[in-house]
Amino acid sequence: MTNQVKRVALAYSGGLDTSIIIPWLKENYHCEVVAIAADVGQSEELDGLHEKAIATGAAEIYIEDLRHEFITEYIWPTLRAGAVYEHKYLLGTSFARPVIAKKQVEIAKQTGCDALAHGCTGKGNDQVRFELTFQALAPEMTVIAPWREWDIVSREDAIDYANERQIPITASREKIYSHDRNIWHLSHEGGILEDPANEPDEAMFELTVSPLKAPDTPEYVEIGFEKGTPVSVNGEQLDPLPLLEKLNLIGGRNGIGRDDLVENRLVGIKSRGVYETPGGTLLLAALRELESLCLDRESAHYKQQIALKYAEMVYFGQWFTPLREALDAFVNSLMQPVSGSARLKLYKGNVIIAGRTSPNTLYRPDLASFTMGASYDQRDAAGFINIFGLPLKVHALTKK
């Protein structure tokens, strides 16, 4: 296979793994390497990436701004679905992979590549997310996963490999954490976090202040939605990118959005991750409150079941699948009346609901009030209870 590959498109971040993959590919496959970096909101991590890729042996590098596409076509659909993996994880890394891999495939085809490569380890979920996208969009291309081929078995080995070849890296034996950042979140893994008994180091956090050091005065924020899609903050209409950036700042300064969890990876391994998702935490809380006004009981309860399946599919890398697209159609139909706003009170890491309003609200004060009125005849309840409880009554009589 090494002789058949001529030109490889590599998903490139400039981090430890992909920095050493460029020279490794050239040494072992004797091929040209086209580096493809995606801007999904990782901020300053893109600085100097072009020079670094060329210096380490890439024939070309493409740096693509995917932030708007990422938010509107991946983040918003997942948010509307209410998808959360294992109670806590808001899927920040999971849905970033298909948008990156999709662009990687596009550029690979444009630049005459015959293979695709990624820097995901053989233990993780990301290898599945990248390669399922490759299978869906470029099944004819060879896939190279160096972590499943080379003799490097740890991040320490990777650091040694880089140092031997004088490849500049930011990781060190003291700074061994693995980070993944985008416009939605920042994840932390490795180092002391590999022992789930250890408390995270406060110095590790970047997007959120410690709740202990957050302001002593609560801050209010009002988030507006149209058909389940965020459109405004505090009454100001905003495009997707500035909207999410603003909510990240608001949530971050109030210590909102930290989650520490031991999760079940697709490959069957439990792993421990610490996540910062300030803006996403606010959006999910606000949208849920608005749904409570606008969705009827049966729709709301069934949507909870859909959310579990949707979260699994995103986590497992099954983005480009007929089922995920069909679930989107279901969710989009259900969210048609979900317009309005929710007001949140933020205080030292807590998100407190302070109000919600919608022109499509199903909440009727005349029905909800403790005061009896013409809209509801309480005497109807007796017959309803008798019919609803009939199976229980029959069961009890049978036992007698």
C-alpha positions in Angstrom: 0.0 0.0 0.0 2.9 2.4 0.7 3.9 2.3 -2.9 0.4 2.9 -4.2 -0.2 6.2 -2.3 1.2 9.3 -4.1 -0.5 12.2 -2.5 -2.2 12.3 0.9 -4.7 14.9 2.3 -4.0 15.2 6.1 -6.4 16.7 8.6 -3.9 19.1 10.2 -4.2 21.0 13.4 -0.6 21.8 14.2 -0.8 20.0 17.5 1.6 17.3 18.7 0.1 14.4 16.7 -0.4 16.0 13.3 3.0 17.8 13.6 4.8 14.5 13.6 2.5 12.8 11.1 3.8 15.0 8.1 7.4 13.8 8.3 6.2 10.2 9.2 4.1 10.0 6.1 6.9 11.2 3.9 9.4 8.8 5.6 7.0 5.7 5.4 4.8 6.3 2.4 7.2 8.4 0.3 4.3 10.6 -0.7 3.4 14.3 -0.9 1.3 15.6 2.0 -1.4 18.2 1.6 -2.2 19.7 5.0 -5.8 20.8 5.6 -6.6 22.9 8.6 -10.1 24.0 9.5 -11.0 27.1 11.4 -13.9 26.0 13.6 -13.3 28.7 16.1 -10.1 27.6 17.9 -8.9 31.2 17.8 -5.1 31.8 18.2 -4.3 28.1 17.6 -4.2 28.9 13.9 -1.4 31.5 14.2 1.7 30.5 12.3 0.1 27.3 11.0 1.0 27.8 7.4 4.7 28.3 8.1 4.8 25.3 10.5 3.2 22.9 8.0 5.5 23.9 5.2 8.6 23.8 7.5 7.7 20.2 8.6 7.4 19.0 5.0 3.9 19.7 3.7 3.7 20.3 -0.1 0.7 22.6 0.4 -1.6 23.7 3.2 -5.2 24.9 3.1 -6.7 26.8 6.0 -10.4 26.9 5.7 -12.8 29.1 7.7 -15.7 26.7 8.5 -17.1 28.6 11.5 -20.4 29.7 9.9 -21.1 26.3 8.3 -20.1 24.6 11.6 -22.6 26.6 13.6 -25.5 26.6 11.2 -25.3 23.1 9.8 -24.0 21.1 12.7 -24.3 23.0 16.1 -27.8 24.4 15.6 -29.3 21.1 14.4 -27.8 19.3 17.4 -29.0 22.0 19.7 -32.6 22.0 18.3 -32.6 18.2 18.8 -31.7 18.7 22.5 -28.9 16.1 22.1 -26.7 15.6 25.1 -24.5 12.5 25.5 -24.7 10.7 28.8 -26.5 13.6 30.7 -23.6 16.1 30.4 -21.6 16.2 27.2 -22.8 18.8 24.7 -20.9 17.1 21.9 -18.4 19.8 21.1 -15.7 17.6 19.6 -18.1 15.1 18.2 -19.9 17.3 15.6 -16.7 19.2 14.7 -15.2 16.1 13.1 -17.7 15.6 10.2 -17.5 19.3 9.1 -13.7 19.1 9.1 -13.6 15.7 7.3 -16.1 16.9 4.7 -13.9 19.8 3.8 -10.9 17.5 3.8 -12.5 15.2 1.3 -13.5 18.2 -0.9 -9.9 19.5 -1.0 -8.4 16.1 -1.5 -10.5 15.6 -4.6 -9.6 19.1 -5.9 -5.9 18.6 -5.4 -5.6 15.1 -6.9 -5.0 13.2 -3.6 -5.5 9.5 -3.6 -5.5 9.0 0.2 -6.8 10.6 3.4 -5.0 10.7 6.8 -5.9 11.8 10.3 -4.1 12.0 13.6 -6.7 10.2 15.8 -5.5 7.5 18.2 -6.6 3.9 17.8 -8.4 4.1 21.2 -10.6 7.1 20.6 -13.9 8.1 19.1 -12.5 10.6 16.5 -11.0 7.9 14.3 -14.5 6.6 13.8 -16.0 10.1 13.2 -13.4 10.9 10.5 -13.5 7.6 8.8 -17.3 7.2 8.7 -17.3 10.6 6.9 -14.7 9.3 4.5 -16.7 6.2 3.8 -19.8 8.3 3.2 -18.2 10.9 1.0 -15.1 9.3 -0.6 -15.3 5.5 -0.3 -12.8 5.0 -3.1 -9.9 6.7 -1.2 -7.3 4.9 0.9 -7.3 5.9 4.6 -4.1 6.2 6.6 -4.3 6.2 10.4 -0.7 6.5 11.6 -1.6 5.8 15.3 -2.7 2.4 14.2 0.5 1.7 12.3 3.5 3.3 13.9 5.5 2.2 17.0 4.6 5.4 19.0 2.5 4.3 21.9 2.2 7.4 24.1 2.3 11.2 24.0 5.7 11.0 25.6 6.9 8.9 22.6 5.4 11.4 20.2 7.2 14.3 22.0 10.5 12.3 21.7 9.8 11.8 18.0 9.2 15.5 17.5 12.3 16.5 19.4 14.6 14.1 17.4 13.5 15.8 14.2 13.5 19.3 15.7 9.8 19.7 15.1 8.4 22.7 17.1 5.6 21.6 19.5 3.9 23.2 22.5 3.3 19.9 24.4 5.9 18.8 26.9 6.2 16.1 29.6 5.0 18.7 32.1 2.2 20.0 29.9 0.7 16.8 28.7 -3.0 17.6 28.5 -4.8 16.9 25.3 -7.1 19.9 24.3 -9.7 20.3 21.6 -11.1 23.8 21.1 -13.7 25.2 18.8 -16.4 27.9 18.9 -18.7 25.7 21.0 -16.3 24.3 23.6 -12.9 23.4 25.0 -12.1 19.9 26.1 -9.4 18.7 28.4 -8.1 15.1 28.7 -4.9 13.3 29.8 -2.4 14.2 32.5 -3.8 14.0 36.0 -7.3 13.8 34.5 -6.6 10.1 33.6 -7.3 9.3 37.2 -11.0 10.1 37.8 -10.3 10.5 41.5 -8.3 13.7 40.8 -9.9 17.1 40.9 -9.1 19.2 37.8 -6.4 21.8 38.2 -7.9 25.2 38.2 -5.1 26.6 36.0 -6.3 24.3 33.2 -9.5 26.2 32.5 -9.5 28.8 29.8 -13.0 29.7 28.8 -14.6 30.0 32.2 -13.6 31.6 35.5 -13.9 29.6 38.6 -17.5 29.9 40.0 -15.8 30.8 43.3 -14.3 33.9 41.6 -17.3 34.8 39.5 -19.0 38.1 40.2 -21.0 38.4 43.5 -23.9 40.1 41.6 -26.1 38.0 39.3 -26.2 38.8 35.6 -29.3 38.4 33.5 -29.3 37.4 29.8 -32.3 37.0 27.5 -31.9 34.7 24.5 -34.3 34.9 21.5 -35.2 32.0 19.2 -37.1 31.6 15.9 -38.3 28.0 15.2 -35.8 26.7 17.7 -32.8 28.6 16.2 -31.0 31.3 18.3 -31.3 34.7 16.8 -30.8 37.3 19.5 -29.1 38.2 22.8 -30.7 40.8 25.1 -32.9 42.0 22.3 -30.1 42.5 19.8 -30.4 40.4 16.6 -27.1 38.7 15.9 -25.6 36.5 13.2 -24.7 33.0 14.4 -20.9 33.6 15.0 -21.2 36.8 17.0 -24.2 35.4 18.9 -22.2 32.4 20.1 -19.1 34.5 20.8 -21.2 36.8 23.0 -22.8 34.0 24.9 -19.4 32.4 25.5 -18.2 35.6 27.1 -21.3 36.1 29.2 -21.3 32.5 30.4 -17.6 32.3 30.9 -17.3 35.3 33.2 -20.0 33.8 35.4 -18.4 30.4 35.7 -21.1 28.7 33.5 -20.6 25.5 31.5 -18.0 23.3 33.3 -18.6 19.6 33.1 -16.5 16.8 34.5 -17.5 13.3 33.4 -16.5 9.7 32.9 -18.0 8.7 29.5 -18.4 5.6 27.5 -16.5 5.7 24.3 -17.8 4.0 21.2 -14.8 1.6 21.3 -15.9 0.3 24.7 -13.4 2.2 26.9 -14.4 4.5 29.7 -12.6 7.9 29.5 -12.6 11.0 31.7 -13.0 14.4 30.1 -13.5 17.9 31.4 -15.4 20.3 29.2 -16.0 24.0 29.1 -19.2 25.0 27.1 -20.3 28.3 28.4 -22.5 29.6 25.5 -23.9 26.2 24.7 -25.0 25.6 28.3 -27.0 28.9 28.2 -28.5 28.1 24.8 -29.6 24.6 25.8 -31.2 25.9 29.1 -33.0 28.7 27.3 -34.3 26.5 24.5 -35.6 23.9 26.9 -37.6 26.6 28.7 -39.1 27.9 25.5 -40.1 24.3 24.4 -41.9 23.9 27.7 -44.3 26.7 26.6 -44.6 25.7 22.9 -44.6 21.9 22.7 -47.6 19.8 23.7 -47.0 16.9 26.1 -46.8 14.1 23.5 -44.4 16.0 21.3 -42.2 17.1 24.1 -41.9 13.6 25.6 -41.2 12.0 22.2 -38.6 14.6 21.5 -36.7 13.5 24.6 -36.4 10.0 23.1 -35.2 11.4 19.8 -32.6 13.5 21.6 -31.0 10.4 23.1 -30.7 8.7 19.7 -29.5 11.9 18.1 -26.8 12.3 20.7 -25.6 8.8 20.2 -25.4 9.2 16.5 -23.4 12.4 16.7 -21.1 10.9 19.3 -20.6 7.8 17.2 -19.8 9.8 14.1 -23.0 8.9 12.2 -23.6 12.4 10.8 -23.8 11.6 7.1 -26.5 8.9 7.5 -30.1 8.7 6.3 -31.4 8.3 9.8 -29.7 11.5 11.1 -31.2 13.4 8.2 -34.6 12.0 8.9 -34.4 12.9 12.6 -33.5 16.4 11.5 -36.7 16.6 9.4 -38.7 15.4 12.4 -37.1 17.9 14.8 -37.4 20.8 12.3 -41.1 20.1 11.9 -41.6 19.9 15.6 -39.7 23.2 16.2 -41.9 25.4 14.0 -43.8 27.0 16.9 -40.8 27.3 19.2 -40.2 31.0 18.9 -39.8 33.6 21.6 -37.3 34.2 24.4 -36.1 32.9 27.7 -34.5 35.0 30.4 -31.7 33.4 32.5 -30.2 34.5 35.8 -26.5 33.6 36.0 -24.8 33.4 39.4 -21.5 31.7 40.2 -21.8 28.7 37.9 -25.6 28.4 38.2 -28.2 29.0 35.5 -31.4 30.0 37.0 -34.6 30.4 35.0 -36.0 33.9 35.3 -38.8 33.8 32.7 -39.9 32.7 29.3 -42.3 34.1 26.7 -43.6 33.1 23.3 -46.3 34.2 20.9 -47.1 30.5 20.4 -47.4 29.6 24.0 -49.7 26.8 25.0 -49.7 27.9 28.6 -53.2 29.3 29.5 -53.5 31.1 32.9 -57.3 30.4 33.0 -56.5 26.6 32.9 -53.4 26.7 35.1 -54.8 28.9 37.8 -55.9 27.4 41.1 -59.0 29.4 40.8 -61.8 27.3 39.2 -63.3 28.8 36.1 -65.5 28.1 33.0 -62.5 26.7 31.0 -62.2 23.5 33.1 -65.0 21.5 34.8 -63.3 19.7 37.6 -66.1 17.2 37.8 -64.9 15.7 34.5 -61.8 14.5 36.4 -63.7 11.7 38.2 -64.6 9.9 35.0 -61.2 10.4 33.5 -59.5 8.9 36.6 -61.9 5.9 36.6 -61.1 5.1 33.0 -57.4 5.8 33.3 -57.1 3.7 36.4 -59.3 0.8 35.2 -56.4 -1.6 34.4 -55.2 -1.1 38.0 -58.6 -1.8 39.4 -59.0 -5.0 37.3 -55.6 -6.2 38.4 -56.4 -5.6 42.0 -59.7 -7.4 41.8 -58.1 -10.4 40.0 -55.5 -10.7 42.8 -58.3 -10.8 45.3 
